[in-house]
Amino acid sequence: MSWESSAEYYRIINQSVRARLGGLRSARCLMWSFDFGEIEALQHAGRWDDATAEMVAAASRLERGGADFVVICTNTMHRMADQVEAAIGLPLLHIADPTAERIVAAGHRRIGLLGTAFTMEQDFYKGRLTGRHGLEVLVPGEEDRAVVHQVIYDELVQGRVEAASRQAYREVIARLVERGAEAIILGCTEIMLLVGPDDSTVPLYDTTTIHAEAAVELALSA
């Protein structure tokens, strides 16, 4: 939800539209950008009801602005995806669904999940991957989860990409692979700023790119 990953969404969506339509074409879209400092404070204080109210208000603004559907450009805030969709008259493209569809199509069933502590430890995301898509989800051990979370909030959302943190993520990924992970979900939209295919011996599924491309596909299919 930081502007660091919002900028990546905007870039990927517009590049995908141009690739599909050619010439000077670009995406017709609306974006509501939060003050991430305010959202982070709500997250870590456990004030999820207040965060949900902020998300519903933003989605309502997009609906009034003429959007055809909504995407929440963050994995963690899909914690309230159902409430947001229920509060508006628009469909919501859930970030976990196109990601899981690609994983299943590739023949993977046992996957590792990296993300914020909220995403790795709570059931709103893992439960959807398991219940709707039949995936077995592995998360890092407690110490590794703390490292992954700390790097996201102390570095990536602040535009810092550190070599030491890339190495730490490589080691976390390797331990998930040792436990049987056939692929890894980059389940925070900033993680793609830090690691890529060369950092893993198994496929990485970048939710930022997958979600953005799925949004373009949905928009243009109409």
N, C-alpha and C positions, 0 to 999 in steps of 0.2 A: 504493500500500500504506500510505500515511500515513493517520492517522485522519481527515484532512481529506476525503479522497475516500471513505473507508469510511462516513462520516456521510452522504455523498450517496447511496451505494448504499442504505443503510438507509432513507433518506427516499424515494427513488424507488420502491423495492420496495414499501414499505408504502402509498404513495399509489396505486400501480398496482393493488395488491390491493383497496384500498377502492373504486377506480373500477370495477373489474370485479365485485366482489361486493356493494358497497354497505354502508350502515349502519355498524356498528361493527367491520366486518371488518378484519383486519390480517394481516401475513405471519407464518406459523409458520416460524421460521428459527433456525439456529445460526450464530454468528459467532466465528471465532478471530481476534483482533486481535494483530498482532505489535508488538514494540518496534521501530519503524522505524529507529531509530538503529543497532540491531544489524544489521538487514538491509542498510542502506546501507553499513556498514563491510565486510560480506562482499562486496557488489557491487563496490565500488571497489578492494578488494584482489584481485579475481578469484577469490575462494574460492567458486566456483559449486557445487562438490560439497557444501560445508557448507551453503550456502543451500538446495540441493535436499533435504538431510536434514531441515532445519527445515520445509520445505514438506510433505514426506511425513509427518512427525510430526503436523503440524497437520491434514492431511487425514484421517489415521487417527483423530484425536480426534473429528472431525466424523462420521466413519463410525460410530464407537462410540456417538456421541450420537444416532444414528438418522436422519441425513440421507439423502435419496433420491438426491441428486446434489450435485456440488461446483462452485462457481465460484471462480476466482482473481481477486480484485478489483484487478488491476493488469496492465498490458500487459507490462511488463518481465519479471515473474516467470513469464510463459508460456514463458520460455526452458526451464523444466523441466516443462512441462505434461504431456508424454508420460510422463516418469518418475513424476510424481505419480499419474497415472491408472493406470499399470501396477502401482503399489504398493498400490492399494486396490481394493475390489470395487464401486466406484460409477462411474457415468459422470461425465465432466467437460465442462462447457459452455465451450468455448474462445471467448475474447473476440473473436478475429478472424473467426469464422464468421458470426455474425449481422450483424456490421458489413459484411463483404463481401457478404452476401446482399442487404442493403439497397442497397448501392452498385450491384450488378449489376442489381437490379430497377429502379433509376432510370435505367439505361442508360449508366452511366459505366464507362469502362475504364482510363483513365489517371489515377491518383490520387496526391496528395502525402501524405506521412506525416510527422507531427510526433510526437516522443516523447523518451524519454531517449536518450542516445548509444547505449546498448546496443540499444534497439529500432530506432533508425534505421540503425545500422551493421552489426549482426549479421543472420544470415539466418533465425533461428527464426521471425520474424514476417513479414518480407517474403516469405520463401519460401513460407509458407502462403498468403498472399494471391495469389501468382503461381501456385503449383503446384495449389492446390485450386480457385481461383476465377477464374483467368485474368486477373488484374488486372496492369497495368503500374504499378510503384511508383516514384515519384520521391521522393528525400530532399533536404533542403537541402544547400547547399555546406558545406564544412568550418567556416568561421567562423559561419555561421548555425546549424549543428548545435551548436556550442559555446554559443551564446547560448541556444538552446532548452533545452539540458540544464541550464545554469547557473540559469536562471529556475526550473525545476522544483525543483531541490535546494536552492537558496539562498533561495527565496521561497515557492513554492506549497505545498510540503509543510510549511512553517512557518507557514502561514496568512496570508502576505503577498501581497496583490494590488496591484501597482504600475501606475500609468498608463503610465509609461515602458516597462515590459515589455510591456504590451498593444500599444503602438505598435510595439515591436520585433517582436513576433509578427505584427502586421499586415503589416509589411514583408517578413518571411520568407515569409508566405503569398502575398503579391503576386508575389514572385520565383518561387515554384513555379508560380503561374498563368501567368506569362510564359513558363515553360518547357513549358507545355501541360497542367498539371494541371486536370482537369475537376471535381475535388472534393478535399477535404482530410480525412484521418482525424486526429482528435485522439487520437493513440495513446499517451497517458498519461492516467490517470484523474483527474489534478489539472488538466489544461489547461482543462477546461470551467469552472473557477473564474475563468479569466482572459479567455477570448475566447468570442464567440458569433456568431450569424449576421450581425450588423451589422459584424463585423470582416473579412469576406471577400466577394469578388465571386462566389465559387462556393460550392456547398453544403459545409457542415461536418458531418462525421459524428462525433458525440460517443460514444466507446466506453463511457463510464460509463453514460449513459442507455440506449444500445442494449443493452448487456450485462445491465443490471438488468431492463429490460423483457423481454428474452428469457428470463431466469431465471423471471420470473413466468409467462410464457406456458408454459414447460416444466412448471413446478410445477402449474399449474391444468389443463393438458391431461390430466393423469392422473385 
